[in-house]
Amino acid sequence: MVSLSLPLTVGIIPARYHSSRLPGKVLADIGGKPLLYHVWSRSCQAALHRVVVATDSPTVARVAEDFGAEVVLTGSHHPNGTSRCLEAYEKIDPGRHYEVMVNIQGDEPFLSPEALNALMAFMAKKAEAWVATLCHPAGPDDQPDKESLVKLVTDAQGRVLYFSRALIPHRRSDTLLTPEYKLHVGIYAFRTRWLKDLAALPSTTLEQVECLEQLRWLYHGVPVYALMRTERSFSVDTPEDLEKAREHYLHSR
């Protein structure tokens, strides 16, 4: 049952078929089901009021509809997930019914429904946040220096100071202190009233150098907050990640 304290929220799962590093990954098999099914199923377990798959692929749309998902077809011109989610949101909610839209990455098969609920609760109490996202502390088995793992640093209130593929904060060789590395989980909650403004922001060199859209928001002064959670998650970006996901699924049953 949806808590009355949570904002009216729609979850949108952008699902591109033509991924550059792992084409067709959203339909890759994990435990007899497509990767996208696992993302959608876990999203439906959260207190979201509605969950929609947004794709430019008729193939992905058919598969998603077959397992029961609501689907909206979008254009193939979008430079990033926010742009695709904005088109999808405008199609499914032209009357601006929802207060919050959550962009749920289509390659996070082990997403925690509890983490999604916590993100919505955070948006309910943090009125100044235009955008909120998730992170978790790097564990002993993580390799935080990997370029594919995005790190972030925040201020005392949780407002993000920077995202990077580099290892931040950097530890000087003459200090014995060991920093806590925060690994980003690519789930974003947006105030729907700011979606068009965010999508209209011009690109920046920082964004282009790191290939991280969220750096555009920070550059232009958008208040982005990160909620620390202990749940573990990872995205499937490479063939190695896919094998890791399949193994994790088998051992988690």
C-alpha positions, 0 to 999 in steps of 0.5 A, spaced: 500 500 500 502 506 498 504 511 503 500 517 504 507 521 506 510 519 499 509 524 493 505 522 487 511 518 483 511 515 476 517 511 475 520 511 468 525 505 465 529 508 459 530 501 455 535 502 449 536 496 445 543 499 441 547 500 447 554 502 445 558 497 450 553 491 450 548 491 444 541 488 446 543 488 453 536 490 456 533 483 453 539 479 455 537 473 459 538 472 466 535 466 470 530 465 464 528 472 464 530 478 460 534 483 464 529 488 463 524 484 466 528 484 473 528 491 473 521 492 472 519 487 477 523 490 482 520 497 481 513 494 481 515 492 488 516 499 490 511 504 492 511 507 485 504 509 483 506 507 476 511 504 472 513 505 465 518 502 460 520 508 455 524 505 449 525 507 441 525 499 440 519 496 437 522 489 439 524 491 446 516 494 447 513 487 444 518 483 450 516 488 455 508 488 453 509 480 453 511 480 461 506 485 463 509 492 463 506 499 460 510 501 455 511 508 451 515 509 445 519 514 444 524 517 439 531 515 437 534 522 437 535 522 445 542 524 447 541 522 454 536 518 459 533 525 462 531 527 455 528 520 453 524 520 460 522 527 459 518 525 452 515 519 455 513 523 461 509 528 457 506 523 453 503 519 459 502 525 463 500 531 459 496 534 465 502 534 470 499 529 475 505 527 478 510 531 483 516 526 482 519 522 476 524 517 477 529 515 472 530 507 473 536 505 469 534 499 465 540 495 466 540 495 474 537 488 475 538 488 482 535 494 484 532 495 491 525 497 492 526 499 499 532 504 496 526 507 491 522 508 497 527 511 501 529 516 495 521 518 494 521 519 502 527 523 501 524 528 496 518 528 500 522 532 506 527 535 502 523 540 498 530 544 495 532 538 491 531 538 484 534 532 483 536 526 488 540 520 487 543 514 490 550 512 492 553 506 497 559 506 500 565 502 496 566 495 499 572 490 500 570 487 493 569 493 489 574 496 485 573 504 486 578 506 481 575 503 475 573 508 470 566 504 469 564 506 477 562 513 478 564 516 484 561 522 488 562 527 494 557 531 498 557 536 503 554 535 510 547 536 508 548 530 502 548 535 496 553 533 491 559 537 490 562 532 484 561 526 480 567 523 477 570 516 473 576 518 477 578 516 484 575 522 488 577 524 493 584 523 492 588 521 497 595 524 497 601 519 498 603 523 504 597 521 508 595 515 512 587 517 512 583 512 508 577 516 505 570 513 504 569 512 497 561 513 495 559 509 489 554 512 485 547 508 483 544 511 477 537 512 479 534 519 479 528 522 482 526 529 479 521 534 481 517 534 474 516 541 474 523 542 473 524 537 468 524 541 462 529 546 465 533 540 466 533 538 459 534 545 456 540 546 459 546 547 455 552 541 455 558 543 458 566 541 457 565 537 464 560 533 462 563 531 455 570 529 458 567 525 463 561 522 459 556 524 465 550 528 464 549 529 471 555 534 471 551 539 466 546 540 472 552 541 477 555 546 472 549 550 472 547 550 479 542 545 480 541 542 487 542 535 486 542 530 493 545 523 494 542 519 499 547 514 502 544 507 502 547 500 504 544 496 499 548 493 493 547 494 486 550 494 480 549 496 472 550 491 467 555 495 462 559 489 459 559 482 457 563 481 464 558 484 468 552 480 464 556 474 467 557 477 474 549 478 474 547 471 472 552 468 477 549 473 482 542 471 480 543 463 481 546 464 488 541 469 490 535 464 489 
